[in-house]
Amino acid sequence: MQVNECHYYGKRMARKPNPVKSVQITVSTTPLVHGYLSALVDTGLYGKNPAEAAERLIAKGVEVALAGGIIPRRERTRNARQFTIPEERRLL
């Protein structure tokens, strides 16, 4: 029995710019953690470089903290850099 293989190599489209404003932060880590981030990138599911992998893990951690009530959900104001906490959710 002969096995015929078929491979499709389609064109990859460039990513669209992120419509959400972002701010830059600097994260320092150990070589070991950098290696783990690189390993995540190698899976193809966590971005194209260790910095993108770190951003995705941070974003997921914030989602978990919001879902667990560890931090209050904030409402966006007109200025994308400022957030307000609704009166009923303020801790103090």
PyMOL Python script that loads the backbone (N, CA, C, O; Angstrom):
from pymol import cmd

cmd.read_pdbstr("""\
ATOM      1  N   MET A   1       0.837  -1.164   0.000  1.00  0.00           N
ATOM      2  CA  MET A   1       0.000   0.000   0.000  1.00  0.00           C
ATOM      3  C   MET A   1       0.894   1.243   0.000  1.00  0.00           C
ATOM      4  O   MET A   1       1.845   1.328   0.777  1.00  0.00           O
ATOM      5  N   GLN A   2       0.592   2.184  -0.855  1.00  0.00           N
ATOM      6  CA  GLN A   2       1.374   3.398  -0.973  1.00  0.00           C
ATOM      7  C   GLN A   2       0.635   4.542  -0.273  1.00  0.00           C
ATOM      8  O   GLN A   2      -0.572   4.711  -0.446  1.00  0.00           O
ATOM      9  N   VAL A   3       1.372   5.320   0.513  1.00  0.00           N
ATOM     10  CA  VAL A   3       0.785   6.444   1.230  1.00  0.00           C
ATOM     11  C   VAL A   3       1.133   7.722   0.482  1.00  0.00           C
ATOM     12  O   VAL A   3       2.303   8.013   0.235  1.00  0.00           O
ATOM     13  N   ASN A   4       0.124   8.464   0.132  1.00  0.00           N
ATOM     14  CA  ASN A   4       0.334   9.751  -0.526  1.00  0.00           C
ATOM     15  C   ASN A   4       0.230  10.857   0.517  1.00  0.00           C
ATOM     16  O   ASN A   4      -0.740  10.928   1.272  1.00  0.00           O
ATOM     17  N   GLU A   5       1.212  11.692   0.545  1.00  0.00           N
ATOM     18  CA  GLU A   5       1.194  12.802   1.493  1.00  0.00           C
ATOM     19  C   GLU A   5       0.841  14.085   0.768  1.00  0.00           C
ATOM     20  O   GLU A   5       1.243  14.311  -0.374  1.00  0.00           O
ATOM     21  N   CYS A   6       0.098  14.900   1.444  1.00  0.00           N
ATOM     22  CA  CYS A   6      -0.309  16.177   0.888  1.00  0.00           C
ATOM     23  C   CYS A   6       0.072  17.271   1.875  1.00  0.00           C
ATOM     24  O   CYS A   6      -0.308  17.214   3.044  1.00  0.00           O
ATOM     25  N   HIS A   7       0.806  18.246   1.418  1.00  0.00           N
ATOM     26  CA  HIS A   7       1.201  19.368   2.262  1.00  0.00           C
ATOM     27  C   HIS A   7       0.681  20.651   1.641  1.00  0.00           C
ATOM     28  O   HIS A   7       0.775  20.852   0.430  1.00  0.00           O
ATOM     29  N   TYR A   8       0.139  21.503   2.469  1.00  0.00           N
ATOM     30  CA  TYR A   8      -0.353  22.788   1.997  1.00  0.00           C
ATOM     31  C   TYR A   8       0.422  23.883   2.709  1.00  0.00           C
ATOM     32  O   TYR A   8       0.425  23.945   3.938  1.00  0.00           O
ATOM     33  N   TYR A   9       1.065  24.729   1.963  1.00  0.00           N
ATOM     34  CA  TYR A   9       1.814  25.839   2.521  1.00  0.00           C
ATOM     35  C   TYR A   9       1.182  27.130   2.035  1.00  0.00           C
ATOM     36  O   TYR A   9       1.594  27.698   1.023  1.00  0.00           O
ATOM     37  N   GLY A  10       0.178  27.586   2.765  1.00  0.00           N
ATOM     38  CA  GLY A  10      -0.528  28.806   2.387  1.00  0.00           C
ATOM     39  C   GLY A  10       0.234  30.047   2.805  1.00  0.00           C
ATOM     40  O   GLY A  10       1.156  29.988   3.620  1.00  0.00           O
ATOM     41  N   LYS A  11      -0.164  31.165   2.238  1.00  0.00           N
ATOM     42  CA  LYS A  11       0.448  32.431   2.603  1.00  0.00           C
ATOM     43  C   LYS A  11      -0.022  32.821   3.999  1.00  0.00           C
ATOM     44  O   LYS A  11      -1.193  32.656   4.339  1.00  0.00           O
ATOM     45  N   ARG A  12       0.894  33.335   4.796  1.00  0.00           N
ATOM     46  CA  ARG A  12       0.534  33.827   6.116  1.00  0.00           C
ATOM     47  C   ARG A  12       0.335  35.333   6.013  1.00  0.00           C
ATOM     48  O   ARG A  12       1.169  36.055   5.467  1.00  0.00           O
ATOM     49  N   MET A  13      -0.763  35.775   6.538  1.00  0.00           N
ATOM     50  CA  MET A  13      -1.074  37.195   6.520  1.00  0.00           C
ATOM     51  C   MET A  13      -0.418  37.862   7.726  1.00  0.00           C
ATOM     52  O   MET A  13      -0.294  37.258   8.792  1.00  0.00           O
ATOM     53  N   ALA A  14      -0.007  39.089   7.547  1.00  0.00           N
ATOM     54  CA  ALA A  14       0.564  39.853   8.661  1.00  0.00           C
ATOM     55  C   ALA A  14      -0.527  40.134   9.686  1.00  0.00           C
ATOM     56  O   ALA A  14      -1.696  40.301   9.336  1.00  0.00           O
ATOM     57  N   ARG A  15      -0.135  40.183  10.941  1.00  0.00           N
ATOM     58  CA  ARG A  15      -1.103  40.485  11.988  1.00  0.00           C
ATOM     59  C   ARG A  15      -1.546  41.945  11.886  1.00  0.00           C
ATOM     60  O   ARG A  15      -0.767  42.823  11.514  1.00  0.00           O
ATOM     61  N   LYS A  16      -2.810  42.183  12.223  1.00  0.00           N
ATOM     62  CA  LYS A  16      -3.320  43.538  12.266  1.00  0.00           C
ATOM     63  C   LYS A  16      -2.798  44.205  13.536  1.00  0.00           C
ATOM     64  O   LYS A  16      -2.547  43.528  14.533  1.00  0.00           O
ATOM     65  N   PRO A  17      -2.633  45.514  13.507  1.00  0.00           N
ATOM     66  CA  PRO A  17      -2.177  46.207  14.708  1.00  0.00           C
ATOM     67  C   PRO A  17      -3.173  46.023  15.849  1.00  0.00           C
ATOM     68  O   PRO A  17      -4.379  45.930  15.619  1.00  0.00           O
ATOM     69  N   ASN A  18      -2.665  45.971  17.075  1.00  0.00           N
ATOM     70  CA  ASN A  18      -3.511  45.825  18.243  1.00  0.00           C
ATOM     71  C   ASN A  18      -4.340  47.095  18.424  1.00  0.00           C
ATOM     72  O   ASN A  18      -3.772  48.179  18.555  1.00  0.00           O
ATOM     73  N   PRO A  19      -5.688  46.985  18.434  1.00  0.00           N
ATOM     74  CA  PRO A  19      -6.519  48.179  18.565  1.00  0.00           C
ATOM     75  C   PRO A  19      -6.519  48.747  19.986  1.00  0.00           C
ATOM     76  O   PRO A  19      -6.965  49.875  20.195  1.00  0.00           O
ATOM     77  N   VAL A  20      -6.029  47.989  20.958  1.00  0.00           N
ATOM     78  CA  VAL A  20      -6.000  48.425  22.346  1.00  0.00           C
ATOM     79  C   VAL A  20      -4.659  49.079  22.639  1.00  0.00           C
ATOM     80  O   VAL A  20      -3.607  48.543  22.291  1.00  0.00           O
ATOM     81  N   LYS A  21      -4.706  50.250  23.287  1.00  0.00           N
ATOM     82  CA  LYS A  21      -3.454  50.908  23.654  1.00  0.00           C
ATOM     83  C   LYS A  21      -2.687  50.028  24.622  1.00  0.00           C
ATOM     84  O   LYS A  21      -3.277  49.308  25.428  1.00  0.00           O
ATOM     85  N   SER A  22      -1.384  50.089  24.538  1.00  0.00           N
ATOM     86  CA  SER A  22      -0.564  49.313  25.454  1.00  0.00           C
ATOM     87  C   SER A  22       0.512  50.214  26.048  1.00  0.00           C
ATOM     88  O   SER A  22       0.852  51.258  25.492  1.00  0.00           O
ATOM     89  N   VAL A  23       1.035  49.784  27.184  1.00  0.00           N
ATOM     90  CA  VAL A  23       2.140  50.486  27.827  1.00  0.00           C
ATOM     91  C   VAL A  23       3.281  49.497  27.957  1.00  0.00           C
ATOM     92  O   VAL A  23       3.061  48.290  28.060  1.00  0.00           O
ATOM     93  N   GLN A  24       4.475  50.001  27.952  1.00  0.00           N
ATOM     94  CA  GLN A  24       5.642  49.135  28.033  1.00  0.00           C
ATOM     95  C   GLN A  24       6.111  49.038  29.474  1.00  0.00           C
ATOM     96  O   GLN A  24       6.207  50.045  30.175  1.00  0.00           O
ATOM     97  N   ILE A  25       6.404  47.817  29.912  1.00  0.00           N
ATOM     98  CA  ILE A  25       7.004  47.595  31.219  1.00  0.00           C
ATOM     99  C   ILE A  25       8.256  46.760  31.006  1.00  0.00           C
ATOM    100  O   ILE A  25       8.410  46.107  29.974  1.00  0.00           O
ATOM    101  N   THR A  26       9.138  46.785  31.976  1.00  0.00           N
ATOM    102  CA  THR A  26      10.354  45.988  31.898  1.00  0.00           C
ATOM    103  C   THR A  26      10.296  44.918  32.979  1.00  0.00           C
ATOM    104  O   THR A  26      10.040  45.217  34.146  1.00  0.00           O
ATOM    105  N   VAL A  27      10.532  43.687  32.592  1.00  0.00           N
ATOM    106  CA  VAL A  27      10.524  42.575  33.527  1.00  0.00           C
ATOM    107  C   VAL A  27      11.906  41.933  33.500  1.00  0.00           C
ATOM    108  O   VAL A  27      12.419  41.573  32.441  1.00  0.00           O
ATOM    109  N   SER A  28      12.492  41.799  34.670  1.00  0.00           N
ATOM    110  CA  SER A  28      13.774  41.098  34.776  1.00  0.00           C
ATOM    111  C   SER A  28      13.520  39.725  35.372  1.00  0.00           C
ATOM    112  O   SER A  28      12.704  39.574  36.282  1.00  0.00           O
ATOM    113  N   THR A  29      14.215  38.736  34.861  1.00  0.00           N
ATOM    114  CA  THR A  29      14.006  37.380  35.343  1.00  0.00           C
ATOM    115  C   THR A  29      15.315  36.615  35.313  1.00  0.00           C
ATOM    116  O   THR A  29      16.345  37.131  34.880  1.00  0.00           O
ATOM    117  N   THR A  30      15.259  35.400  35.771  1.00  0.00           N
ATOM    118  CA  THR A  30      16.462  34.563  35.800  1.00  0.00           C
ATOM    119  C   THR A  30      16.637  33.856  34.460  1.00  0.00           C
ATOM    120  O   THR A  30      15.685  33.746  33.687  1.00  0.00           O
ATOM    121  N   PRO A  31      17.834  33.383  34.186  1.00  0.00           N
ATOM    122  CA  PRO A  31      18.034  32.605  32.955  1.00  0.00           C
ATOM    123  C   PRO A  31      17.142  31.355  32.904  1.00  0.00           C
ATOM    124  O   PRO A  31      16.716  30.936  31.828  1.00  0.00           O
ATOM    125  N   LEU A  32      16.866  30.773  34.059  1.00  0.00           N
ATOM    126  CA  LEU A  32      16.011  29.584  34.086  1.00  0.00           C
ATOM    127  C   LEU A  32      14.598  29.913  33.610  1.00  0.00           C
ATOM    128  O   LEU A  32      14.031  29.200  32.783  1.00  0.00           O
ATOM    129  N   VAL A  33      14.035  31.003  34.142  1.00  0.00           N
ATOM    130  CA  VAL A  33      12.692  31.412  33.727  1.00  0.00           C
ATOM    131  C   VAL A  33      12.694  31.790  32.251  1.00  0.00           C
ATOM    132  O   VAL A  33      11.749  31.464  31.532  1.00  0.00           O
ATOM    133  N   HIS A  34      13.730  32.466  31.792  1.00  0.00           N
ATOM    134  CA  HIS A  34      13.843  32.812  30.367  1.00  0.00           C
ATOM    135  C   HIS A  34      13.815  31.541  29.523  1.00  0.00           C
ATOM    136  O   HIS A  34      13.189  31.507  28.464  1.00  0.00           O
ATOM    137  N   GLY A  35      14.491  30.504  29.994  1.00  0.00           N
ATOM    138  CA  GLY A  35      14.480  29.232  29.280  1.00  0.00           C
ATOM    139  C   GLY A  35      13.088  28.627  29.214  1.00  0.00           C
ATOM    140  O   GLY A  35      12.690  28.078  28.187  1.00  0.00           O
ATOM    141  N   TYR A  36      12.345  28.730  30.322  1.00  0.00           N
ATOM    142  CA  TYR A  36      10.968  28.219  30.320  1.00  0.00           C
ATOM    143  C   TYR A  36      10.099  29.017  29.348  1.00  0.00           C
ATOM    144  O   TYR A  36       9.276  28.443  28.634  1.00  0.00           O
ATOM    145  N   LEU A  37      10.279  30.330  29.320  1.00  0.00           N
ATOM    146  CA  LEU A  37       9.513  31.153  28.384  1.00  0.00           C
ATOM    147  C   LEU A  37       9.848  30.778  26.940  1.00  0.00           C
ATOM    148  O   LEU A  37       8.967  30.725  26.082  1.00  0.00           O
ATOM    149  N   SER A  38      11.129  30.521  26.684  1.00  0.00           N
ATOM    150  CA  SER A  38      11.541  30.090  25.335  1.00  0.00           C
ATOM    151  C   SER A  38      10.905  28.753  24.976  1.00  0.00           C
ATOM    152  O   SER A  38      10.497  28.539  23.834  1.00  0.00           O
ATOM    153  N   ALA A  39      10.821  27.858  25.951  1.00  0.00           N
ATOM    154  CA  ALA A  39      10.187  26.554  25.707  1.00  0.00           C
ATOM    155  C   ALA A  39       8.704  26.731  25.378  1.00  0.00           C
ATOM    156  O   ALA A  39       8.168  26.018  24.530  1.00  0.00           O
ATOM    157  N   LEU A  40       8.039  27.679  26.044  1.00  0.00           N
ATOM    158  CA  LEU A  40       6.641  27.953  25.722  1.00  0.00           C
ATOM    159  C   LEU A  40       6.500  28.488  24.305  1.00  0.00           C
ATOM    160  O   LEU A  40       5.569  28.120  23.588  1.00  0.00           O
ATOM    161  N   VAL A  41       7.423  29.356  23.900  1.00  0.00           N
ATOM    162  CA  VAL A  41       7.405  29.889  22.530  1.00  0.00           C
ATOM    163  C   VAL A  41       7.555  28.744  21.528  1.00  0.00           C
ATOM    164  O   VAL A  41       6.905  28.738  20.483  1.00  0.00           O
ATOM    165  N   ASP A  42       8.403  27.787  21.848  1.00  0.00           N
ATOM    166  CA  ASP A  42       8.621  26.649  20.945  1.00  0.00           C
ATOM    167  C   ASP A  42       7.363  25.828  20.708  1.00  0.00           C
ATOM    168  O   ASP A  42       7.264  25.125  19.703  1.00  0.00           O
ATOM    169  N   THR A  43       6.387  25.910  21.633  1.00  0.00           N
ATOM    170  CA  THR A  43       5.131  25.176  21.428  1.00  0.00           C
ATOM    171  C   THR A  43       4.285  25.825  20.347  1.00  0.00           C
ATOM    172  O   THR A  43       3.384  25.194  19.794  1.00  0.00           O
ATOM    173  N   GLY A  44       4.576  27.093  20.045  1.00  0.00           N
ATOM    174  CA  GLY A  44       3.795  27.803  19.039  1.00  0.00           C
ATOM    175  C   GLY A  44       2.512  28.412  19.573  1.00  0.00           C
ATOM    176  O   GLY A  44       1.723  28.959  18.802  1.00  0.00           O
ATOM    177  N   LEU A  45       2.288  28.327  20.882  1.00  0.00           N
ATOM    178  CA  LEU A  45       1.033  28.806  21.461  1.00  0.00           C
ATOM    179  C   LEU A  45       1.182  30.056  22.313  1.00  0.00           C
ATOM    180  O   LEU A  45       0.185  30.598  22.791  1.00  0.00           O
ATOM    181  N   TYR A  46       2.403  30.521  22.509  1.00  0.00           N
ATOM    182  CA  TYR A  46       2.637  31.625  23.433  1.00  0.00           C
ATOM    183  C   TYR A  46       3.392  32.781  22.810  1.00  0.00           C
ATOM    184  O   TYR A  46       4.164  33.444  23.502  1.00  0.00           O
ATOM    185  N   GLY A  47       3.201  33.039  21.558  1.00  0.00           N
ATOM    186  CA  GLY A  47       3.854  34.158  20.920  1.00  0.00           C
ATOM    187  C   GLY A  47       5.111  33.763  20.169  1.00  0.00           C
ATOM    188  O   GLY A  47       5.425  32.584  20.005  1.00  0.00           O
ATOM    189  N   LYS A  48       5.820  34.794  19.718  1.00  0.00           N
ATOM    190  CA  LYS A  48       6.982  34.570  18.864  1.00  0.00           C
ATOM    191  C   LYS A  48       8.306  34.748  19.587  1.00  0.00           C
ATOM    192  O   LYS A  48       9.363  34.477  19.017  1.00  0.00           O
ATOM    193  N   ASN A  49       8.262  35.201  20.840  1.00  0.00           N
ATOM    194  CA  ASN A  49       9.499  35.394  21.595  1.00  0.00           C
ATOM    195  C   ASN A  49       9.184  35.335  23.085  1.00  0.00           C
ATOM    196  O   ASN A  49       8.015  35.385  23.466  1.00  0.00           O
ATOM    197  N   PRO A  50      10.209  35.228  23.941  1.00  0.00           N
ATOM    198  CA  PRO A  50       9.969  35.127  25.382  1.00  0.00           C
ATOM    199  C   PRO A  50       9.198  36.311  25.961  1.00  0.00           C
ATOM    200  O   PRO A  50       8.426  36.132  26.904  1.00  0.00           O
ATOM    201  N   ALA A  51       9.386  37.514  25.423  1.00  0.00           N
ATOM    202  CA  ALA A  51       8.647  38.677  25.924  1.00  0.00           C
ATOM    203  C   ALA A  51       7.143  38.515  25.676  1.00  0.00           C
ATOM    204  O   ALA A  51       6.332  38.842  26.542  1.00  0.00           O
ATOM    205  N   GLU A  52       6.772  38.014  24.499  1.00  0.00           N
ATOM    206  CA  GLU A  52       5.353  37.781  24.207  1.00  0.00           C
ATOM    207  C   GLU A  52       4.801  36.676  25.100  1.00  0.00           C
ATOM    208  O   GLU A  52       3.660  36.762  25.554  1.00  0.00           O
ATOM    209  N   ALA A  53       5.581  35.662  25.352  1.00  0.00           N
ATOM    210  CA  ALA A  53       5.137  34.584  26.243  1.00  0.00           C
ATOM    211  C   ALA A  53       4.895  35.140  27.644  1.00  0.00           C
ATOM    212  O   ALA A  53       3.898  34.799  28.279  1.00  0.00           O
ATOM    213  N   ALA A  54       5.793  35.991  28.129  1.00  0.00           N
ATOM    214  CA  ALA A  54       5.628  36.591  29.449  1.00  0.00           C
ATOM    215  C   ALA A  54       4.364  37.447  29.492  1.00  0.00           C
ATOM    216  O   ALA A  54       3.618  37.403  30.471  1.00  0.00           O
ATOM    217  N   GLU A  55       4.119  38.223  28.440  1.00  0.00           N
ATOM    218  CA  GLU A  55       2.922  39.065  28.397  1.00  0.00           C
ATOM    219  C   GLU A  55       1.668  38.213  28.457  1.00  0.00           C
ATOM    220  O   GLU A  55       0.719  38.558  29.161  1.00  0.00           O
ATOM    221  N   ARG A  56       1.652  37.117  27.736  1.00  0.00           N
ATOM    222  CA  ARG A  56       0.467  36.248  27.739  1.00  0.00           C
ATOM    223  C   ARG A  56       0.244  35.606  29.094  1.00  0.00           C
ATOM    224  O   ARG A  56      -0.897  35.461  29.532  1.00  0.00           O
ATOM    225  N   LEU A  57       1.327  35.217  29.765  1.00  0.00           N
ATOM    226  CA  LEU A  57       1.186  34.630  31.101  1.00  0.00           C
ATOM    227  C   LEU A  57       0.719  35.675  32.113  1.00  0.00           C
ATOM    228  O   LEU A  57      -0.092  35.368  32.986  1.00  0.00           O
ATOM    229  N   ILE A  58       1.219  36.899  32.004  1.00  0.00           N
ATOM    230  CA  ILE A  58       0.778  37.967  32.897  1.00  0.00           C
ATOM    231  C   ILE A  58      -0.708  38.252  32.675  1.00  0.00           C
ATOM    232  O   ILE A  58      -1.469  38.368  33.635  1.00  0.00           O
ATOM    233  N   ALA A  59      -1.121  38.364  31.410  1.00  0.00           N
ATOM    234  CA  ALA A  59      -2.522  38.625  31.093  1.00  0.00           C
ATOM    235  C   ALA A  59      -3.416  37.519  31.642  1.00  0.00           C
ATOM    236  O   ALA A  59      -4.487  37.798  32.181  1.00  0.00           O
ATOM    237  N   LYS A  60      -2.988  36.270  31.509  1.00  0.00           N
ATOM    238  CA  LYS A  60      -3.779  35.144  32.028  1.00  0.00           C
ATOM    239  C   LYS A  60      -3.867  35.208  33.545  1.00  0.00           C
ATOM    240  O   LYS A  60      -4.919  34.926  34.119  1.00  0.00           O
ATOM    241  N   GLY A  61      -2.759  35.581  34.203  1.00  0.00           N
ATOM    242  CA  GLY A  61      -2.773  35.724  35.658  1.00  0.00           C
ATOM    243  C   GLY A  61      -3.730  36.811  36.115  1.00  0.00           C
ATOM    244  O   GLY A  61      -4.404  36.650  37.132  1.00  0.00           O
ATOM    245  N   VAL A  62      -3.803  37.905  35.387  1.00  0.00           N
ATOM    246  CA  VAL A  62      -4.749  38.975  35.716  1.00  0.00           C
ATOM    247  C   VAL A  62      -6.178  38.473  35.535  1.00  0.00           C
ATOM    248  O   VAL A  62      -7.039  38.768  36.363  1.00  0.00           O
ATOM    249  N   GLU A  63      -6.445  37.723  34.468  1.00  0.00           N
ATOM    250  CA  GLU A  63      -7.783  37.155  34.248  1.00  0.00           C
ATOM    251  C   GLU A  63      -8.184  36.257  35.407  1.00  0.00           C
ATOM    252  O   GLU A  63      -9.322  36.317  35.874  1.00  0.00           O
ATOM    253  N   VAL A  64      -7.266  35.429  35.872  1.00  0.00           N
ATOM    254  CA  VAL A  64      -7.542  34.522  36.995  1.00  0.00           C
ATOM    255  C   VAL A  64      -7.817  35.324  38.264  1.00  0.00           C
ATOM    256  O   VAL A  64      -8.735  35.000  39.019  1.00  0.00           O
ATOM    257  N   ALA A  65      -7.023  36.372  38.500  1.00  0.00           N
ATOM    258  CA  ALA A  65      -7.217  37.210  39.683  1.00  0.00           C
ATOM    259  C   ALA A  65      -8.559  37.930  39.635  1.00  0.00           C
ATOM    260  O   ALA A  65      -9.222  38.061  40.664  1.00  0.00           O
ATOM    261  N   LEU A  66      -8.969  38.399  38.461  1.00  0.00           N
ATOM    262  CA  LEU A  66     -10.273  39.039  38.313  1.00  0.00           C
ATOM    263  C   LEU A  66     -11.402  38.044  38.562  1.00  0.00           C
ATOM    264  O   LEU A  66     -12.352  38.348  39.284  1.00  0.00           O
ATOM    265  N   ALA A  67     -11.302  36.861  37.966  1.00  0.00           N
ATOM    266  CA  ALA A  67     -12.338  35.838  38.113  1.00  0.00           C
ATOM    267  C   ALA A  67     -12.462  35.374  39.561  1.00  0.00           C
ATOM    268  O   ALA A  67     -13.558  35.054  40.020  1.00  0.00           O
ATOM    269  N   GLY A  68     -11.347  35.337  40.277  1.00  0.00           N
ATOM    270  CA  GLY A  68     -11.364  34.887  41.664  1.00  0.00           C
ATOM    271  C   GLY A  68     -11.674  35.982  42.661  1.00  0.00           C
ATOM    272  O   GLY A  68     -11.710  35.726  43.865  1.00  0.00           O
ATOM    273  N   GLY A  69     -11.897  37.197  42.188  1.00  0.00           N
ATOM    274  CA  GLY A  69     -12.211  38.291  43.079  1.00  0.00           C
ATOM    275  C   GLY A  69     -11.009  38.814  43.857  1.00  0.00           C
ATOM    276  O   GLY A  69     -11.167  39.569  44.816  1.00  0.00           O
ATOM    277  N   ILE A  70      -9.816  38.417  43.448  1.00  0.00           N
ATOM    278  CA  ILE A  70      -8.600  38.871  44.136  1.00  0.00           C
ATOM    279  C   ILE A  70      -8.385  40.363  43.908  1.00  0.00           C
ATOM    280  O   ILE A  70      -7.959  41.078  44.815  1.00  0.00           O
ATOM    281  N   ILE A  71      -8.678  40.825  42.709  1.00  0.00           N
ATOM    282  CA  ILE A  71      -8.622  42.244  42.390  1.00  0.00           C
ATOM    283  C   ILE A  71      -9.966  42.644  41.795  1.00  0.00           C
ATOM    284  O   ILE A  71     -10.612  41.834  41.130  1.00  0.00           O
ATOM    285  N   PRO A  72     -10.399  43.890  42.027  1.00  0.00           N
ATOM    286  CA  PRO A  72     -11.693  44.314  41.492  1.00  0.00           C
ATOM    287  C   PRO A  72     -11.599  44.640  40.005  1.00  0.00           C
ATOM    288  O   PRO A  72     -10.582  45.138  39.521  1.00  0.00           O
ATOM    289  N   ARG A  73     -12.671  44.349  39.303  1.00  0.00           N
ATOM    290  CA  ARG A  73     -12.739  44.701  37.885  1.00  0.00           C
ATOM    291  C   ARG A  73     -12.907  46.203  37.773  1.00  0.00           C
ATOM    292  O   ARG A  73     -13.666  46.805  38.533  1.00  0.00           O
ATOM    293  N   ARG A  74     -12.217  46.801  36.846  1.00  0.00           N
ATOM    294  CA  ARG A  74     -12.270  48.246  36.648  1.00  0.00           C
ATOM    295  C   ARG A  74     -13.028  48.557  35.370  1.00  0.00           C
ATOM    296  O   ARG A  74     -13.083  47.748  34.444  1.00  0.00           O
ATOM    297  N   GLU A  75     -13.602  49.730  35.344  1.00  0.00           N
ATOM    298  CA  GLU A  75     -14.297  50.189  34.144  1.00  0.00           C
ATOM    299  C   GLU A  75     -13.414  51.185  33.427  1.00  0.00           C
ATOM    300  O   GLU A  75     -12.805  52.052  34.054  1.00  0.00           O
ATOM    301  N   ARG A  76     -13.345  51.061  32.121  1.00  0.00           N
ATOM    302  CA  ARG A  76     -12.547  51.990  31.317  1.00  0.00           C
ATOM    303  C   ARG A  76     -13.208  53.359  31.284  1.00  0.00           C
ATOM    304  O   ARG A  76     -14.431  53.480  31.210  1.00  0.00           O
ATOM    305  N   THR A  77     -12.375  54.376  31.341  1.00  0.00           N
ATOM    306  CA  THR A  77     -12.870  55.732  31.143  1.00  0.00           C
ATOM    307  C   THR A  77     -12.540  56.124  29.710  1.00  0.00           C
ATOM    308  O   THR A  77     -12.002  55.313  28.956  1.00  0.00           O
ATOM    309  N   ARG A  78     -12.850  57.337  29.329  1.00  0.00           N
ATOM    310  CA  ARG A  78     -12.546  57.770  27.954  1.00  0.00           C
ATOM    311  C   ARG A  78     -11.053  57.748  27.679  1.00  0.00           C
ATOM    312  O   ARG A  78     -10.628  57.403  26.577  1.00  0.00           O
ATOM    313  N   ASN A  79     -10.262  58.112  28.668  1.00  0.00           N
ATOM    314  CA  ASN A  79      -8.812  58.081  28.524  1.00  0.00           C
ATOM    315  C   ASN A  79      -8.368  56.645  28.775  1.00  0.00           C
ATOM    316  O   ASN A  79      -8.517  56.140  29.888  1.00  0.00           O
ATOM    317  N   ALA A  80      -7.829  55.986  27.766  1.00  0.00           N
ATOM    318  CA  ALA A  80      -7.487  54.567  27.859  1.00  0.00           C
ATOM    319  C   ALA A  80      -6.450  54.278  28.938  1.00  0.00           C
ATOM    320  O   ALA A  80      -6.327  53.134  29.375  1.00  0.00           O
ATOM    321  N   ARG A  81      -5.704  55.285  29.377  1.00  0.00           N
ATOM    322  CA  ARG A  81      -4.682  55.054  30.395  1.00  0.00           C
ATOM    323  C   ARG A  81      -5.241  55.105  31.811  1.00  0.00           C
ATOM    324  O   ARG A  81      -4.582  54.660  32.750  1.00  0.00           O
ATOM    325  N   GLN A  82      -6.443  55.639  31.975  1.00  0.00           N
ATOM    326  CA  GLN A  82      -7.016  55.762  33.305  1.00  0.00           C
ATOM    327  C   GLN A  82      -8.174  54.799  33.469  1.00  0.00           C
ATOM    328  O   GLN A  82      -8.945  54.567  32.538  1.00  0.00           O
ATOM    329  N   PHE A  83      -8.286  54.247  34.654  1.00  0.00           N
ATOM    330  CA  PHE A  83      -9.384  53.363  34.971  1.00  0.00           C
ATOM    331  C   PHE A  83     -10.022  53.841  36.261  1.00  0.00           C
ATOM    332  O   PHE A  83      -9.346  54.422  37.110  1.00  0.00           O
ATOM    333  N   THR A  84     -11.301  53.604  36.416  1.00  0.00           N
ATOM    334  CA  THR A  84     -11.964  53.919  37.668  1.00  0.00           C
ATOM    335  C   THR A  84     -12.597  52.648  38.200  1.00  0.00           C
ATOM    336  O   THR A  84     -12.998  51.766  37.440  1.00  0.00           O
ATOM    337  N   ILE A  85     -12.677  52.572  39.508  1.00  0.00           N
ATOM    338  CA  ILE A  85     -13.340  51.439  40.147  1.00  0.00           C
ATOM    339  C   ILE A  85     -14.745  51.900  40.502  1.00  0.00           C
ATOM    340  O   ILE A  85     -14.909  52.930  41.156  1.00  0.00           O
ATOM    341  N   PRO A  86     -15.771  51.146  40.076  1.00  0.00           N
ATOM    342  CA  PRO A  86     -17.137  51.540  40.413  1.00  0.00           C
ATOM    343  C   PRO A  86     -17.292  51.681  41.933  1.00  0.00           C
ATOM    344  O   PRO A  86     -16.672  50.932  42.688  1.00  0.00           O
ATOM    345  N   GLU A  87     -18.107  52.626  42.380  1.00  0.00           N
ATOM    346  CA  GLU A  87     -18.272  52.933  43.806  1.00  0.00           C
ATOM    347  C   GLU A  87     -18.585  51.692  44.636  1.00  0.00           C
ATOM    348  O   GLU A  87     -18.024  51.518  45.718  1.00  0.00           O
ATOM    349  N   GLU A  88     -19.470  50.831  44.148  1.00  0.00           N
ATOM    350  CA  GLU A  88     -19.874  49.647  44.918  1.00  0.00           C
ATOM    351  C   GLU A  88     -18.765  48.602  45.026  1.00  0.00           C
ATOM    352  O   GLU A  88     -18.890  47.673  45.824  1.00  0.00           O
ATOM    353  N   ARG A  89     -17.693  48.720  44.257  1.00  0.00           N
ATOM    354  CA  ARG A  89     -16.616  47.732  44.296  1.00  0.00           C
ATOM    355  C   ARG A  89     -15.366  48.256  44.996  1.00  0.00           C
ATOM    356  O   ARG A  89     -14.379  47.530  45.119  1.00  0.00           O
ATOM    357  N   ARG A  90     -15.393  49.485  45.448  1.00  0.00           N
ATOM    358  CA  ARG A  90     -14.214  50.050  46.106  1.00  0.00           C
ATOM    359  C   ARG A  90     -14.017  49.386  47.460  1.00  0.00           C
ATOM    360  O   ARG A  90     -14.977  49.113  48.180  1.00  0.00           O
ATOM    361  N   LEU A  91     -12.777  49.133  47.790  1.00  0.00           N
ATOM    362  CA  LEU A  91     -12.473  48.443  49.047  1.00  0.00           C
ATOM    363  C   LEU A  91     -12.434  49.390  50.232  1.00  0.00           C
ATOM    364  O   LEU A  91     -12.745  48.981  51.351  1.00  0.00           O
ATOM    365  N   LEU A  92     -12.064  50.637  50.019  1.00  0.00           N
ATOM    366  CA  LEU A  92     -11.961  51.596  51.122  1.00  0.00           C
ATOM    367  C   LEU A  92     -13.006  52.663  51.011  1.00  0.00           C
ATOM    368  O   LEU A  92     -13.068  53.556  51.856  1.00  0.00           O
TER     369      LEU A  92
END
""", "prot")
cmd.dss("prot")
cmd.show_as("cartoon", "prot")
cmd.util.cbc("prot")
cmd.orient("prot")
